[in-house]
Amino acid sequence: MTVSLPLVLVLGGLAWLVVKFFRLCWWAVVALVLFGFYLANTFLAPLIDHTTRSGVDVVNGTTHAK
């Protein structure tokens, strides 16, 4: 059986669990999200994108032909 879930739903559930069980304040979550948006506008964005895509490929067992 294959189940497809949107990534936003999975990340939202993970964020909820972190806040609930690790007693992380909501303002800290908002600060981390904002930091992620600011980080996406820096010179590190291509490295983060490439690393994330490579990690997904490893998990899925697929490769990109270049």
C-alpha positions in Angstrom: 0.0 0.0 0.0 1.4 3.4 -1.0 0.4 6.5 0.9 1.2 10.0 -0.4 1.4 12.9 2.0 2.3 16.5 1.1 5.6 17.5 2.6 4.0 20.5 4.2 1.7 18.2 6.2 4.5 16.0 7.3 6.7 19.0 8.4 3.7 20.6 10.1 3.1 17.4 12.1 6.8 17.2 13.0 6.8 20.8 14.1 3.7 20.2 16.3 5.4 17.2 17.9 8.6 19.2 18.6 6.7 22.0 20.2 4.5 19.6 22.3 7.1 17.2 23.5 10.2 19.3 23.7 8.4 22.2 25.2 9.7 24.5 22.5 8.1 27.9 22.4 6.1 29.0 19.4 8.1 32.1 19.0 11.2 30.0 18.6 9.6 28.0 15.9 8.6 31.2 14.1 12.2 32.5 14.5 13.6 29.3 13.0 11.2 29.5 10.0 12.1 33.1 9.4 15.8 32.2 9.6 15.2 29.6 7.0 13.6 32.1 4.7 16.5 34.5 5.2 19.0 31.7 4.7 17.4 30.8 1.4 18.3 34.3 0.1 22.1 33.8 0.8 24.9 32.3 -1.2 24.3 29.0 0.8 20.9 28.4 -0.9 22.3 26.4 -3.9 24.4 24.2 -1.6 21.3 23.6 0.6 19.2 22.8 -2.4 21.7 20.4 -3.9 22.3 18.6 -0.6 18.5 18.3 0.0 17.9 16.9 -3.5 20.8 14.5 -3.1 19.4 13.3 0.2 16.0 12.7 -1.3 17.6 10.8 -4.2 19.5 8.5 -1.7 16.3 7.9 0.3 14.2 7.2 -2.9 17.0 5.2 -4.5 16.9 7.3 -7.7 19.6 9.4 -9.4 19.5 12.4 -11.7 21.0 12.1 -15.1 23.3 15.1 -15.8 
